[in-house]
Amino acid sequence: MTTVFHPLNSVEAHLVKILLAGEGIEAEVSGDYLQGAMGELPAFGTLEVRVADEDAPRAREIIEQWQQRDENDDAWIPPELSPPDSQ
């Protein structure tokens, strides 16, 4: 397994995991349960999103594209997860 992303928090970690799953890449979140040990462990750097070694280059590319998106553009959200149009 290769670490492809260091999220700021658990929500971001699982969002990236879901993003990768939508592209057919199985990912795991490592260090999720360490967040409860704040004060005993460093505040940052305990979370990682990891994928199989052979998926790492593609996963990094997908994450990079996601990070460079326009924050007002929800086009990256799969249609089944998009909120219904409110009119």
Summary of the structure (lengths in Angstrom):
residues: 87
radius of gyration: 14.4
end to end distance: 45.1
largest distance: 48.5
contacts: 197
relative contact order: 0.22
helix: 43%
strand: 16%
